[in-house]
Amino acid sequence: MAPANTASHRQIALVLEELSHEVEALGASLCGDMDVAMRHMDSLQAIDLIAQKQRSLAKLLHADCLETEVERIGLDILRERMRLLR
């Protein structure tokens, strides 16, 4: 895979990083209410997973070596999907 260092890819990566922080803040806010947290634990975990995926994709767009960055992805299912890009 060729490095994705174009200005547009860097800008996309920045937006993905921003979104991941916003999504994470939303989840944290909802977790602040124990009743909400207990009733919606699966949904809150899904919110966290979305943020993790966004950060991982942003890192790929910033990477000098995509193969190396793909192997650093902590989420198995996303890492496997990104391996298919090779």
RODO-2510 file (C-alpha; in nm, 4 decimals, decimal comma):
residues 86
     n   res          X          Y          Z
     1     m     0,0000     0,0000     0,0000
     2     a     0,1269     0,3447    -0,0840
     3     p     0,1448     0,6108     0,1880
     4     a    -0,1567     0,8357     0,2118
     5     n     0,0200     1,1665     0,2731
     6     t    -0,1847     1,3929     0,0500
     7     a    -0,3286     1,7096     0,1984
     8     s    -0,6828     1,5808     0,1504
     9     h    -0,6047     1,2598     0,3397
    10     r    -0,4505     1,4590     0,6236
    11     q    -0,7613     1,6778     0,6391
    12     i    -0,9878     1,3722     0,6423
    13     a    -0,7763     1,2262     0,9223
    14     l    -0,8155     1,5441     1,1267
    15     v    -1,1937     1,5347     1,0865
    16     l    -1,2008     1,1672     1,1875
    17     e    -0,9946     1,2476     1,4973
    18     e    -1,2270     1,5365     1,5868
    19     l    -1,5315     1,3145     1,5421
    20     s    -1,3797     1,0447     1,7605
    21     h    -1,3307     1,2962     2,0420
    22     e    -1,6859     1,4283     2,0013
    23     v    -1,8337     1,0778     2,0013
    24     e    -1,6241     0,9838     2,3032
    25     a    -1,7367     1,2982     2,4889
    26     l    -2,0984     1,2103     2,4115
    27     g    -2,0489     0,8619     2,5538
    28     a    -1,8765     1,0001     2,8635
    29     s    -2,1593     1,2454     2,9161
    30     l    -2,4164     0,9677     2,8953
    31     c    -2,2115     0,7524     3,1337
    32     g    -2,2325     1,0333     3,3890
    33     d    -2,5916     0,9302     3,4549
    34     m    -2,5722     0,5870     3,6194
    35     d    -2,9334     0,5060     3,5298
    36     v    -2,8635     0,5762     3,1616
    37     a    -2,5339     0,3882     3,1779
    38     m    -2,6932     0,0789     3,3295
    39     r    -2,9879     0,0738     3,0879
    40     h    -2,7829     0,1421     2,7754
    41     m    -2,4479    -0,0269     2,8362
    42     d    -2,4441    -0,1995     2,4943
    43     s    -2,5143     0,1284     2,3146
    44     l    -2,2456     0,3082     2,5139
    45     q    -1,9964     0,0381     2,4238
    46     a    -2,0949     0,0806     2,0574
    47     i    -2,0276     0,4550     2,0885
    48     d    -1,6803     0,3767     2,2232
    49     l    -1,6170     0,1327     1,9384
    50     i    -1,7107     0,3991     1,6826
    51     a    -1,4585     0,6393     1,8367
    52     q    -1,1874     0,3714     1,8356
    53     k    -1,2504     0,2939     1,4685
    54     q    -1,2389     0,6618     1,3764
    55     r    -0,9043     0,7079     1,5531
    56     s    -0,7607     0,3978     1,3874
    57     l    -0,8694     0,5141     1,0420
    58     a    -0,7259     0,8595     1,1064
    59     k    -0,3919     0,7031     1,1986
    60     l    -0,3957     0,5082     0,8719
    61     l    -0,4420     0,8293     0,6777
    62     h    -0,1473     0,9883     0,8616
    63     a     0,0777     0,6825     0,8291
    64     d     0,4006     0,6825     0,6331
    65     c     0,3795     0,3036     0,6153
    66     l     0,0231     0,1723     0,5921
    67     e     0,1244    -0,1916     0,6393
    68     t     0,2879    -0,1105     0,9715
    69     e    -0,0021     0,1048     1,0894
    70     v    -0,2572    -0,1612     0,9901
    71     e    -0,0774    -0,4069     1,2166
    72     r    -0,0979    -0,1559     1,5043
    73     i    -0,4777    -0,1398     1,4903
    74     g    -0,6067    -0,2665     1,8229
    75     l    -0,9470    -0,3779     1,6959
    76     d    -0,9147    -0,7225     1,5403
    77     i    -1,2115    -0,6900     1,3057
    78     l    -1,0948    -0,3546     1,1702
    79     r    -0,7343    -0,4751     1,1357
    80     e    -0,8558    -0,7751     0,9331
    81     r    -1,0671    -0,5524     0,7067
    82     m    -0,7745    -0,3195     0,6467
    83     r    -0,5457    -0,6117     0,5660
    84     l    -0,7728    -0,6757     0,2673
    85     l    -0,6503    -0,3465     0,1169
    86     r    -0,3135    -0,5018     0,0378
***
